Amino acid sequence: MGIETEIKFEVSPADLQKLAASRSLRPSDGQLAEHRHIVSTYFDTPNHLLKRHGISLRVRQAGKKRIQTIKTTANGVAVARGEWEKRIDGNEPDLRAARGTPLQRLLSKRLKRNLNAVFSTHVHRTVVPLRPGNSRVELALDEGHIRAGLYSSPLTEVELELKSGSIGDLFKTARAVAQLVPARLALKAKSQQGYDLITEQTTASVPAARIVLPPKATLATAFQAIGRSTLHHIAANEPAVLAGLPEGVHQMRVGVRRLRAALWVFSDLLRCKQTESIKSDLKWLAGKLGPVRDLDVFLSTRVKSLEAADPPIAGLTDLVSELEYRRAVAAEAAKAAIASARYRLLILRALEWIETAPG
């Protein structure tokens, strides 16, 4: 088993080109950037058994090489996850190589019969070797598309993978990327984006996930598990807030409150300047979400009950119009906050703080 430690960003095609041309992201030690065309085919059963168990299975083609990779789903916003790779001979999975991986427990004759290609990614990748500090980080600039039958969607991502050294140097490089372009932390792996395409996933709010702490968890590992989950709860609701969905605002606000509560519970563990900065930014974000949510609740409960009054209440229609206007103004302020550099950097800095501050 290997542990893949990486940070991914979503960027626009124009910003991807800007990063490729940046002087501050040039290859180290006189090395040259590499260019690869990569086709990755993902396999699952018709009822997506692997996905439901948090596993992805792909066969990647790069030139004449075929690499089979099995990965586990990250727990919340995490930079590390399990990865099992093996070079194989053909384009179909070699399930013998699944022994000793999480996929092994799912292997059966039925699964082997039903396993098929479900979607693929076609990517032009520019690989730039970097040497921040004493570490080695691989910068990958990906541009291409995800394809499933007649459907496809564009794909532009930045991946930073720690090959050796400290996670602090990985985040140092991530901050450099975020300062050059308005990069947003990517929460969905390419496999999840593929499943969204084939299931025609629409924008929706994301509820909090159940947090399971490992047995004999230390204070630091307990905080990290909770922090990763709550940060994911916040960031996963960005699309729903930007789409103006009331439940998206509610869920993001709940995520902020959960993370602020974790700060209080683990306050003795988190005594650093970084913590105070995170506290300040979370308070700012809560202040942008609060007015929208308060008006949503007031309109859907108190005002709704008044609208059912018989006889009708004089002036209620004008009051509703005024409240709906104020709600729209508050919602635009929340959207502007989510689209701001302050918010984008908050999510990245909070992730770094969760991964490095405890203990």
Phi, psi and omega per residue, in radians:
M1 nan 2.427 3.009
G2 -1.989 2.756 3.049
I3 -1.946 2.057 3.108
E4 -1.544 2.103 3.139
T5 -2.012 1.908 -3.049
E6 -2.647 2.806 3.037
I7 -2.178 2.336 -3.129
K8 -2.073 2.519 3.084
F9 -2.191 2.592 2.915
E10 -1.655 2.316 3.116
V11 -2.445 2.921 3.050
S12 -1.464 2.796 3.083
P13 -0.995 -0.673 3.131
A14 -1.117 -0.723 3.135
D15 -1.227 -0.524 3.066
L16 -1.092 -0.740 3.106
Q17 -1.165 -0.624 3.098
K18 -1.104 -0.721 3.110
L19 -1.154 -0.679 -3.141
A20 -1.099 -0.535 -3.100
A21 -1.630 -0.066 -3.043
S22 -1.182 2.323 3.098
R23 -1.198 -0.519 -3.078
S24 -1.368 -0.107 3.123
L25 -2.104 0.665 3.108
R26 -1.404 2.682 3.102
P27 -1.023 2.590 -3.115
S28 -1.630 2.830 3.020
D29 0.969 0.574 3.086
G30 1.261 0.154 3.136
Q31 -1.330 2.827 3.126
L32 -1.881 2.617 3.029
A33 -1.167 2.523 3.106
E34 -1.844 2.570 3.097
H35 -2.082 2.243 -3.094
R36 -2.335 2.566 2.948
H37 -1.879 2.098 -3.009
I38 -2.114 2.263 3.025
V39 -2.024 2.109 -3.139
S40 -2.047 2.186 3.134
T41 -1.899 2.230 -3.096
Y42 -1.792 2.443 -3.054
F43 -2.078 2.529 3.070
D44 -2.877 3.080 3.074
T45 -1.546 2.913 3.129
P46 -1.014 -0.546 3.124
N47 -1.684 0.251 3.043
H48 1.000 0.882 -3.124
L49 -1.061 -0.729 -3.108
L50 -1.134 -0.792 -3.138
K51 -1.039 -0.744 -3.109
R52 -1.138 -0.349 3.092
H53 -1.785 0.232 3.064
G54 1.230 0.582 -3.097
I55 -2.211 2.456 2.990
S56 -2.113 2.537 -3.130
L57 -2.303 2.120 -3.137
R58 -2.395 2.737 2.972
V59 -2.108 2.086 -3.071
R60 -1.809 2.297 3.111
Q61 -1.912 2.098 3.070
A62 -2.351 1.742 -3.013
G63 1.201 -2.250 -3.139
K64 -1.570 -0.140 -3.094
K65 -1.449 2.523 3.022
R66 -2.202 2.085 -3.136
I67 -2.062 2.162 3.047
Q68 -1.621 2.322 -3.120
T69 -2.277 2.297 3.026
I70 -1.995 2.242 -3.140
K71 -2.256 2.705 3.025
T72 -1.800 2.667 3.136
T73 -1.241 2.391 3.108
A74 -1.163 2.574 3.114
N75 -1.583 1.771 -3.077
G76 1.233 -2.601 3.060
V77 -1.528 1.806 -3.110
A78 -2.315 2.612 3.140
V79 -1.684 -0.156 -3.106
A80 -2.194 2.453 3.036
R81 -2.700 2.808 -3.102
G82 -1.209 2.506 -3.132
E83 -2.568 2.295 3.132
W84 -2.193 2.034 -3.105
E85 -2.067 2.550 3.079
K86 -2.686 2.367 3.063
R87 -1.320 2.327 -3.122
I88 -2.202 3.033 -3.034
D89 -1.597 -0.575 -3.018
G90 -2.045 -2.943 -3.130
N91 -1.617 -0.121 3.125
E92 -1.748 2.646 3.137
P93 -1.055 2.544 3.019
D94 -1.822 1.699 -3.027
L95 -1.252 -0.213 3.019
R96 -1.130 -0.507 3.137
A97 -1.351 -0.067 3.123
A98 -1.461 -0.120 3.119
R99 -1.119 2.370 -3.118
G100 1.435 0.154 3.100
T101 -2.065 2.937 3.103
P102 -1.064 -0.354 3.133
L103 -1.244 -0.404 -3.052
Q104 -1.000 -0.694 -3.070
R105 -1.204 -0.275 3.136
L106 -1.672 -0.165 -3.052
L107 -1.161 2.300 3.101
S108 -2.748 2.911 3.097
K109 -1.094 -0.635 3.141
R110 -1.141 -0.770 3.125
L111 -1.070 -0.756 -3.119
K112 -1.093 -0.620 3.117
R113 -1.215 -0.647 -2.992
N114 -1.627 -0.113 -3.080
L115 -1.249 2.162 -3.133
N116 -2.494 2.843 3.019
A117 -1.170 2.311 -3.118
V118 -1.954 -0.517 3.049
F119 -2.906 2.989 -3.137
S120 -2.510 2.738 3.029
T121 -2.033 2.423 3.123
H122 -2.130 1.970 -2.949
V123 -2.323 2.366 2.875
H124 -1.633 2.062 -3.053
R125 -1.978 2.249 2.991
T126 -1.830 2.096 -3.073
V127 -1.876 2.160 -3.107
V128 -2.108 2.006 3.091
P129 -1.365 2.233 -3.122
L130 -2.095 2.728 3.118
R131 -2.277 1.222 3.057
P132 -1.259 2.225 -3.110
G133 1.013 -2.280 3.101
N134 -1.776 0.311 -3.056
S135 -1.873 2.876 3.023
R136 -2.045 2.143 3.138
V137 -2.187 2.334 3.096
E138 -1.762 2.078 3.074
L139 -1.642 2.152 3.118
A140 -2.085 2.179 3.094
L141 -1.853 1.953 -3.029
D142 -1.907 2.267 3.035
E143 -2.398 2.244 -3.126
G144 3.064 -2.436 -3.123
H145 -2.722 2.807 3.024
I146 -1.814 2.358 -3.069
R147 -2.220 2.311 3.052
A148 -2.447 1.792 -3.089
G149 1.065 -2.157 -3.140
L150 -1.499 -0.077 -3.059
Y151 -1.766 2.613 3.056
S152 -2.679 2.766 3.067
S153 -2.511 2.553 -3.105
P154 -1.215 2.748 -3.100
L155 -2.463 2.058 3.016
T156 -2.375 2.029 -3.046
E157 -2.458 2.754 2.973
V158 -2.081 2.236 3.074
E159 -2.053 2.323 3.034
L160 -2.071 1.975 -3.112
E161 -1.980 2.260 3.110
L162 -1.399 1.965 -3.141
K163 -1.513 -0.642 3.051
S164 -2.853 2.683 3.112
G165 1.897 -2.654 -2.988
S166 -1.776 2.594 3.108
I167 -1.172 -0.434 3.084
G168 -1.078 -0.677 3.109
D169 -1.208 -0.556 3.076
L170 -1.113 -0.776 3.132
F171 -1.219 -0.557 3.073
K172 -1.040 -0.762 3.105
T173 -1.172 -0.687 3.119
A174 -1.081 -0.696 3.108
R175 -1.129 -0.642 3.103
A176 -1.090 -0.720 3.096
V177 -1.107 -0.797 -3.090
A178 -1.163 -0.427 3.096
Q179 -1.409 -0.442 -3.121
L180 -1.416 -0.665 -3.089
V181 -2.455 2.767 3.117
P182 -1.331 1.162 -3.105
A183 -1.397 2.434 3.099
R184 -1.944 2.381 3.123
L185 -0.986 2.221 -3.125
A186 -1.517 2.134 -3.129
L187 -1.604 -0.416 -3.046
K188 -1.840 2.218 3.019
A189 -1.171 2.889 3.110
K190 -1.022 -0.605 3.131
S191 -1.098 -0.749 3.139
Q192 -1.150 -0.658 3.091
Q193 -1.095 -0.648 3.099
G194 -1.127 -0.770 3.107
Y195 -1.118 -0.658 3.094
D196 -1.057 -0.650 -3.131
L197 -1.162 -0.798 -3.057
I198 -1.344 -0.354 3.090
T199 -1.728 0.070 -3.127
E200 0.901 0.873 -3.110
Q201 -1.123 2.238 3.101
T202 -1.744 2.893 3.103
T203 -1.096 2.232 -3.122
A204 -2.626 2.768 3.062
S205 -1.233 2.727 -3.095
V206 -2.119 2.057 3.131
P207 -1.336 2.952 3.112
A208 -1.160 2.461 3.087
A209 -1.543 2.675 3.088
R210 -1.203 2.323 -3.130
I211 -1.757 2.153 3.106
V212 -2.005 2.034 3.138
L213 -1.517 2.462 3.112
P214 -1.166 2.653 3.087
P215 -1.011 2.488 3.123
K216 1.005 0.596 3.128
A217 -1.149 2.402 3.028
T218 -1.348 2.974 3.077
L219 -1.024 -0.716 -3.096
A220 -1.137 -0.818 -3.120
T221 -1.214 -0.571 3.084
A222 -1.142 -0.784 3.113
F223 -1.091 -0.737 -3.112
Q224 -1.103 -0.716 3.108
A225 -1.101 -0.755 3.132
I226 -1.208 -0.747 -3.140
G227 -1.090 -0.760 3.138
R228 -1.095 -0.723 -3.119
S229 -1.180 -0.791 -3.100
T230 -1.220 -0.629 3.101
L231 -1.165 -0.669 3.062
H232 -1.094 -0.702 3.124
H233 -1.020 -0.711 3.115
I234 -1.183 -1.014 -2.992
A235 -1.178 -0.553 -3.116
A236 -1.171 -0.309 -3.135
N237 -1.666 0.110 3.079
E238 -0.950 -0.902 -3.111
P239 -1.030 -0.671 -3.120
A240 -1.194 -0.656 3.091
V241 -1.170 -0.774 -3.140
L242 -1.136 -0.466 3.097
A243 -1.463 -0.052 3.107
G244 1.383 0.353 -3.114
L245 -1.392 2.139 3.139
P246 -0.965 -0.697 -3.119
E247 -1.197 -0.534 3.078
G248 -1.114 -0.743 3.086
V249 -1.074 -0.789 -3.137
H250 -1.045 -0.834 -3.089
Q251 -1.159 -0.699 3.099
M252 -1.121 -0.706 3.128
R253 -1.107 -0.713 3.082
V254 -1.079 -0.734 3.107
G255 -1.050 -0.728 3.098
V256 -1.092 -0.759 -3.132
R257 -1.143 -0.650 3.124
R258 -1.152 -0.724 3.137
L259 -1.200 -0.661 3.092
R260 -1.158 -0.616 3.078
A261 -1.148 -0.685 3.102
A262 -1.103 -0.638 3.082
L263 -1.026 -0.710 -3.136
W264 -1.225 -0.782 -3.111
V265 -1.086 -0.710 -3.066
F266 -1.804 0.456 -3.039
S267 -1.014 -0.634 -3.128
D268 -1.178 -0.421 -3.124
L269 -1.484 -0.386 -2.930
L270 -1.991 0.830 -3.135
R271 -1.537 1.521 3.110
C272 -2.700 2.826 -3.130
K273 -1.064 -0.601 -3.136
Q274 -1.011 -0.696 -3.112
T275 -1.069 -0.757 -3.123
E276 -1.115 -0.654 3.103
S277 -1.156 -0.739 3.113
I278 -1.107 -0.748 3.099
K279 -0.975 -0.813 -3.099
S280 -1.090 -0.761 -3.115
D281 -1.230 -0.621 3.094
L282 -1.166 -0.644 3.082
K283 -1.122 -0.729 3.086
W284 -1.054 -0.796 -3.127
L285 -1.138 -0.732 3.107
A286 -1.046 -0.658 3.126
G287 -1.166 -0.449 3.092
K288 -1.426 -0.558 -3.104
L289 -1.496 -0.552 -3.034
G290 -0.978 -0.887 -3.108
P291 -1.047 -0.642 3.128
V292 -1.135 -0.849 -3.115
R293 -1.111 -0.729 -3.137
D294 -1.061 -0.725 3.130
L295 -1.227 -0.646 3.082
D296 -1.040 -0.795 -3.118
V297 -1.145 -0.771 -3.114
F298 -1.101 -0.740 -3.130
L299 -1.183 -0.650 -3.049
S300 -1.490 -0.203 -3.133
T301 -2.021 -1.352 -3.036
R302 -1.072 -0.866 -3.094
V303 -1.172 -0.686 -3.141
K304 -1.067 -0.677 3.123
S305 -1.201 -0.599 3.117
L306 -1.191 -0.567 -3.128
E307 -1.155 -0.345 3.137
A308 -1.541 0.031 -3.085
A309 -1.174 2.528 3.114
D310 -2.339 1.997 0.116
P311 -1.308 2.857 3.138
P312 -1.027 2.553 -3.136
I313 -1.431 2.213 -3.132
A314 -1.096 2.361 3.086
G315 1.421 -0.033 -3.083
L316 -1.160 -0.644 -3.139
T317 -1.062 -0.751 3.114
D318 -1.133 -0.667 3.129
L319 -1.119 -0.765 3.129
V320 -1.077 -0.752 3.128
S321 -1.055 -0.735 3.128
E322 -1.139 -0.750 3.141
L323 -1.160 -0.681 3.114
E324 -1.161 -0.622 3.068
Y325 -1.122 -0.795 -3.140
R326 -1.125 -0.611 3.094
R327 -1.127 -0.741 3.135
A328 -1.107 -0.707 3.108
V329 -1.129 -0.767 3.133
A330 -1.130 -0.664 3.131
A331 -1.140 -0.678 3.099
E332 -1.150 -0.634 3.085
A333 -1.141 -0.676 3.102
A334 -1.158 -0.732 3.109
K335 -1.080 -0.749 3.132
A336 -1.081 -0.659 3.109
A337 -1.120 -0.774 -3.129
I338 -1.146 -0.539 -3.126
A339 -1.472 -0.078 -3.021
S340 -1.444 2.792 3.064
A341 -1.116 -0.606 -3.133
R342 -1.041 -0.760 3.140
Y343 -1.175 -0.814 -3.115
R344 -1.007 -0.760 -3.132
L345 -1.267 -0.532 3.056
L346 -1.031 -0.814 -3.112
I347 -1.092 -0.761 3.133
L348 -1.170 -0.795 -3.127
R349 -1.160 -0.628 3.106
A350 -1.143 -0.676 3.096
L351 -1.118 -0.771 3.104
E352 -1.071 -0.737 3.140
W353 -1.099 -0.738 3.125
I354 -1.114 -0.691 -3.080
E355 -1.377 -0.465 -2.986
T356 -2.094 -0.444 -3.028
A357 -1.269 -0.742 -3.051
P358 -1.052 2.478 3.025
G359 1.348 nan nan
